[in-house]
Amino acid sequence: MEPEDEQSGEPAQRPVPSGLSLFEPAEGAQESIPGASGSAAGPGDGGEDPPPDHEPSDGGPLDHEPPSRRRRTRRVLLWTLSALLALAVGGCGALWWTAEHYASSVHRIPDAFPTVPETAQPKPVPGSGLNLLLVGLDARSDTPTTGSAAKAPAWQAGAARSDTMMLLHLSDDRSSATLVSLPRDTWVPVPGHGEAKLNAAYSWGGPALMTETVQNLTGIRIDHLAVIDWNGFRALTDAVGGVDITVPRTIEGVGEARAWEAGTHHMDGSTALLYVRERYGLPGGDLDRTKRQQNFLRALMLKVMDSGTLTSPSRLGGLLGTVGEVVSVDDRLSNTDLFQLAWGLRSLRADDVRFMNAPFGGFATRGEQSVVLLADRPAAQLWEAIRNDRTDQYFQEHKAGDTLGTDVD
């Protein structure tokens, strides 16, 4: 219903055609002004005297309009501005609700960080970016343990080991990212348990002990943690419609290991799980397996980027909803933090992300266990670069390194 004029009771002036000002009459239109015939009359030429409060005109268009019309024009403008403001506020409210709704669906892990004193942990470096620990669980059960659909805890003593551990560093300006795989057989000191394979830390003490062990190994303060089990991995892969992975050469099956024909394979969740878990048919064993895991993440990332999801707030909300069904994160990661983290990656491109293994120092035997050793000096240089957000400089100075190439067995 249109607003009515205060004096005449007639409908207010309708919006003007495109290209005309709200304050100007259409070209060639004549206005009905008392005492005027073709033009406005003034004192001394037969017209009415101006109202007592009439101020000298500067020639502006409003000076030629009667008070009632000026009031109608201002009311139309006020209604228009009010409507636009309502739409803007409503749109922002809907966007906020969507982001909050989907972010709230992401399952949080309580007590995911070490309880040791701050003095015993790496000191945070302001303005040095964000460090996340990504953990894939080798849960030998069909019962989901991560995400909003979990029917069992993400950690129970001895129930599962961390099969995959990756340290993800995001630069402070979000212009680059570095993802470093830590082989599960890496021989490290585990607080309270002596030396052991890295993946044992999760089995013994859950996310908190896993985080403390990685912090002690690298000297890097972990800001956030994300955990997914293999059930979640399958579901997430299927949710995005699968991914395309190119196998550069035919790989023969060994034992229970699947054979792979050379070429591009479209992998659903179950097939992708076989791809990333296999190590016995690979020449580099566990090291080659970590490269497969990185290769999968790269393919998944490219698919999400190509779909425009990270540049659309509404699609991003949907992605958070999908992730929330299968992934659990630490309870320090608020809804706002989660959305801002994902939104901050919208300008990141595949070339801006580097994938690599932690510097390899060789295979060894500890007791009856085959283990992986890190190269102390190169590893220390990498950890320092990540700690101080200088990874770009690190890769310029260290051209060689176990970075992920295009040919991944």
C-alpha positions in Angstrom: 0.0 0.0 0.0 1.4 3.4 -1.0 1.9 6.2 1.6 -0.6 9.0 1.3 0.1 12.7 1.2 -0.4 14.4 4.5 -2.5 17.3 3.1 -4.3 15.9 0.0 -4.9 12.3 1.0 -3.7 11.3 -2.4 -1.1 8.5 -3.0 2.5 9.7 -2.7 4.5 10.2 -5.9 5.6 6.9 -7.4 9.4 6.2 -7.9 10.8 8.2 -10.8 11.9 6.5 -14.0 15.5 5.3 -14.2 18.0 8.1 -15.0 15.9 10.8 -13.3 16.7 12.4 -10.0 14.3 12.1 -7.1 14.6 15.9 -6.8 14.1 16.9 -10.5 10.9 17.0 -12.6 11.1 15.1 -15.9 12.3 17.2 -18.8 9.5 19.2 -20.5 7.0 18.7 -17.7 5.2 21.7 -16.5 4.4 22.2 -12.8 1.1 23.7 -11.6 2.2 26.7 -9.4 -0.5 29.1 -8.2 -0.4 32.4 -10.2 1.8 31.0 -12.9 1.2 30.7 -16.6 4.0 28.8 -18.3 6.5 30.1 -15.8 6.7 30.9 -12.1 5.3 34.4 -11.3 7.1 36.7 -8.9 6.3 39.9 -7.0 5.2 42.8 -9.2 4.1 40.8 -12.2 0.7 39.7 -11.1 1.7 36.6 -9.0 1.2 36.0 -5.4 3.8 37.1 -2.9 6.0 34.4 -1.6 5.4 33.0 1.9 6.8 35.1 4.7 9.5 32.4 5.4 10.7 32.3 1.8 14.4 32.5 1.6 16.3 33.9 -1.5 16.6 31.1 -4.0 20.0 29.8 -5.3 18.3 28.2 -8.3 18.0 24.7 -6.8 15.2 22.5 -8.1 13.5 22.2 -4.8 13.0 26.0 -4.7 10.5 25.6 -7.6 8.4 22.9 -5.9 5.5 23.6 -3.6 5.9 22.6 0.1 3.5 19.6 -0.3 5.4 18.2 -3.2 8.7 18.6 -1.4 7.3 16.7 1.5 6.0 13.9 -0.8 9.5 13.6 -2.4 11.2 13.4 0.9 8.8 10.8 2.1 9.4 8.7 -1.0 13.2 9.0 -0.4 12.8 8.0 3.2 10.7 5.0 2.3 13.2 3.9 -0.3 16.2 4.3 2.1 14.3 2.4 4.8 13.5 -0.5 2.4 17.1 -0.7 1.3 18.3 -0.7 4.9 15.8 -3.4 5.8 17.0 -5.6 2.9 20.7 -5.1 3.8 20.1 -5.9 7.5 17.9 -8.8 6.6 20.5 -10.2 4.2 23.3 -9.9 6.7 21.1 -11.5 9.4 20.3 -14.4 7.2 24.0 -14.8 6.2 25.0 -14.7 9.9 22.4 -17.2 10.9 23.5 -19.6 8.1 27.2 -19.3 9.1 26.3 -19.7 12.8 24.0 -22.7 12.1 26.5 -24.7 10.0 29.5 -23.8 12.2 27.6 -24.9 15.3 27.1 -28.3 13.7 30.9 -29.0 13.8 31.6 -31.3 16.7 34.1 -30.0 19.3 36.7 -32.0 21.2 37.1 -30.9 24.8 40.5 -30.9 26.5 42.4 -31.2 23.2 45.5 -29.3 24.4 48.2 -30.1 26.9 47.6 -29.1 30.5 51.3 -28.7 31.2 52.4 -25.2 32.3 52.8 -22.5 29.6 56.5 -22.4 30.4 56.8 -26.0 29.3 55.2 -25.3 25.9 56.5 -23.4 22.8 55.9 -19.7 23.1 53.4 -18.3 20.6 54.9 -15.9 18.1 52.6 -12.9 17.4 51.8 -12.3 13.7 53.3 -15.6 12.6 50.2 -17.2 11.1 48.2 -20.1 12.2 49.3 -23.7 12.9 46.8 -26.6 12.7 47.4 -30.3 13.4 45.4 -32.5 11.1 44.9 -36.1 12.4 43.5 -39.1 10.6 42.5 -42.0 12.9 43.1 -45.6 12.1 39.8 -46.6 13.9 39.2 -50.3 13.1 35.5 -50.0 13.6 32.5 -49.1 11.5 31.1 -46.9 14.3 31.7 -43.2 13.6 34.0 -41.5 16.2 34.3 -38.0 14.7 31.9 -35.4 13.5 28.3 -34.6 14.5 27.3 -38.2 13.5 29.8 -39.8 16.0 28.4 -42.7 18.0 31.6 -43.3 20.0 34.2 -41.0 21.5 37.0 -39.6 19.3 39.4 -41.1 21.7 39.4 -44.1 24.0 42.7 -45.4 25.5 44.1 -48.0 23.1 41.1 -47.9 20.7 42.9 -46.2 17.8 46.2 -44.8 16.7 46.7 -41.7 14.6 47.4 -43.1 11.1 47.9 -39.7 9.5 49.5 -36.6 11.0 49.9 -33.4 9.1 51.1 -30.0 10.3 49.3 -27.2 8.3 50.8 -23.7 8.5 48.8 -20.8 7.1 50.7 -17.6 6.6 49.6 -14.6 8.6 48.2 -12.9 5.5 46.7 -16.2 4.2 48.6 -15.8 0.9 50.3 -19.2 1.3 50.1 -22.5 3.1 52.5 -25.3 3.9 51.4 -28.8 4.8 54.1 -31.1 6.3 53.4 -34.8 6.8 54.8 -36.5 9.8 55.3 -40.2 9.1 53.4 -42.3 11.7 56.5 -44.4 12.4 58.7 -41.3 13.3 60.7 -42.2 16.4 60.1 -39.5 19.0 60.0 -38.9 22.8 56.4 -39.2 24.0 55.9 -37.4 27.3 55.5 -39.9 30.1 56.1 -42.9 27.9 59.7 -42.6 26.7 60.6 -43.0 23.1 58.1 -44.5 20.7 56.5 -44.2 17.3 54.6 -40.9 16.9 51.3 -42.6 16.3 51.4 -44.2 19.7 50.9 -40.8 21.4 47.2 -40.6 20.3 46.5 -44.1 21.5 48.0 -43.5 24.9 46.7 -40.0 25.6 44.4 -38.8 22.9 44.5 -35.3 21.3 46.2 -33.6 24.2 49.2 -36.0 24.3 49.4 -36.0 20.5 49.5 -32.2 20.4 52.1 -32.1 23.2 54.3 -34.6 21.4 54.2 -32.7 18.1 54.9 -29.4 19.9 57.9 -30.9 21.7 59.2 -32.4 18.4 58.9 -29.2 16.4 59.0 -26.3 18.9 55.9 -25.0 17.1 52.8 -23.9 19.1 49.7 -25.7 17.8 46.7 -23.3 17.5 44.0 -25.7 16.5 43.3 -29.4 15.9 41.1 -31.3 13.5 40.4 -35.1 13.7 38.7 -37.4 11.2 38.3 -41.1 11.2 38.2 -43.3 8.1 34.4 -43.5 8.1 34.4 -39.7 8.0 37.0 -39.7 5.2 34.8 -41.9 3.0 31.7 -39.8 3.7 33.5 -36.5 3.0 34.8 -37.9 -0.3 31.4 -39.0 -1.4 29.8 -35.8 -0.3 31.9 -33.8 -2.8 31.1 -36.2 -5.6 34.5 -38.0 -5.5 37.9 -36.8 -6.7 40.0 -37.5 -9.8 43.5 -38.9 -9.1 46.1 -39.6 -11.8 48.3 -42.7 -11.2 51.4 -42.0 -13.4 52.4 -45.6 -13.9 50.9 -49.1 -13.4 51.5 -50.4 -9.9 51.3 -54.2 -9.3 49.3 -55.5 -6.4 51.3 -56.9 -3.5 49.5 -59.2 -1.0 46.3 -57.4 -0.1 47.5 -54.2 -1.8 45.4 -53.3 -4.8 46.9 -53.0 -8.3 46.5 -49.6 -10.0 46.5 -49.1 -13.8 48.2 -46.0 -15.1 45.8 -43.2 -15.9 43.2 -41.0 -14.2 40.8 -42.6 -11.8 37.6 -41.1 -10.4 37.6 -42.3 -6.8 34.6 -42.5 -4.5 35.1 -42.7 -0.7 35.8 -46.4 -0.5 38.3 -46.3 -3.5 40.0 -43.2 -2.2 40.4 -44.9 1.2 42.2 -47.8 -0.4 44.4 -45.3 -2.3 45.6 -43.3 0.8 46.0 -46.2 3.2 48.2 -48.5 1.0 51.9 -48.6 1.6 53.1 -52.2 1.0 52.9 -52.0 -2.7 54.9 -48.7 -2.8 58.7 -48.5 -3.1 59.0 -45.8 -0.4 56.6 -47.5 2.0 55.1 -45.1 4.6 56.9 -42.1 3.0 55.1 -42.8 -0.3 51.9 -43.3 1.5 52.1 -39.8 3.0 52.6 -38.5 -0.5 49.4 -40.2 -1.6 47.5 -38.6 1.3 48.9 -35.2 0.2 48.0 -35.9 -3.4 44.4 -36.7 -2.4 44.1 -33.5 -0.3 45.4 -31.5 -3.2 42.8 -33.0 -5.5 40.1 -32.4 -3.0 41.2 -28.8 -2.5 41.2 -28.2 -6.2 37.7 -29.5 -6.5 36.4 -27.2 -3.8 38.2 -24.2 -5.3 37.0 -24.9 -8.8 33.4 -25.0 -7.5 33.6 -21.4 -6.2 32.7 -22.7 -2.7 35.3 -20.6 -0.8 34.2 -17.3 -2.5 30.5 -17.8 -1.8 29.4 -17.3 1.8 26.3 -19.4 1.3 28.2 -22.3 -0.3 30.9 -22.0 2.3 28.2 -22.5 5.0 27.1 -25.7 3.2 30.7 -26.9 3.1 31.0 -26.3 6.9 27.9 -28.3 7.3 29.4 -31.2 5.3 32.7 -31.0 7.2 30.9 -30.8 10.5 29.2 -34.2 9.9 32.5 -36.0 9.7 35.3 -33.9 11.3 35.8 -32.9 15.0 37.8 -29.9 16.0 39.1 -28.5 19.3 36.7 -26.6 21.5 38.8 -23.4 21.3 37.8 -23.0 17.7 34.7 -20.8 17.9 32.0 -20.6 15.2 33.3 -17.2 14.2 36.9 -18.5 14.1 35.8 -21.4 12.0 34.0 -19.3 9.4 36.7 -16.7 9.3 39.3 -19.4 8.8 37.5 -20.9 5.8 36.6 -17.4 4.4 40.2 -16.3 4.8 41.3 -19.0 2.3 39.2 -17.8 -0.5 42.1 -16.2 -2.4 44.4 -19.1 -2.0 45.3 -21.0 -5.1 46.8 -24.5 -5.7 50.2 -23.0 -6.5 50.2 -21.2 -3.1 50.0 -24.5 -1.2 53.2 -26.6 -0.7 53.0 -30.2 0.3 56.0 -32.0 1.7 57.2 -34.7 4.1 59.2 -33.8 7.2 62.9 -34.0 6.3 63.8 -37.7 6.2 66.8 -38.9 8.0 66.6 -42.7 7.2 65.0 -45.9 8.3 66.2 -47.7 11.5 65.3 -50.4 13.9 64.4 -49.9 17.5 64.1 -53.2 19.3 61.9 -55.2 16.9 60.3 -52.1 15.4 61.1 -50.5 12.0 61.0 -46.8 12.5 61.6 -43.5 10.6 64.2 -41.0 11.7 64.1 -37.3 10.9 67.1 -35.4 9.6 67.9 -33.2 12.6 69.4 -30.1 11.0 67.1 -29.8 8.0 64.1 -30.4 10.2 65.2 -27.8 12.7 65.5 -25.3 9.8 62.0 -26.1 8.6 60.4 -25.8 12.1 62.1 -22.5 12.6 60.7 -21.2 9.3 57.2 -22.3 10.2 57.5 -20.9 13.7 58.4 -17.5 12.4 56.1 -17.5 9.3 59.1 -17.5 6.9 58.3 -20.5 4.8 58.5 -18.6 1.5 62.1 -17.7 2.4 62.8 -21.3 3.5 61.7 -22.7 0.1 63.8 -20.1 -1.8 66.9 -21.2 0.2 66.2 -24.9 0.1 65.3 -25.7 -3.5 65.6 -29.4 -2.8 63.4 -31.2 -0.4 60.8 -33.8 -0.2 58.0 -31.6 -1.8 55.1 -33.2 -3.6 55.5 -33.3 -7.3 53.0 -34.1 -10.1 54.0 -37.8 -10.3 52.8 -39.6 -7.2 52.8 -43.4 -7.1 
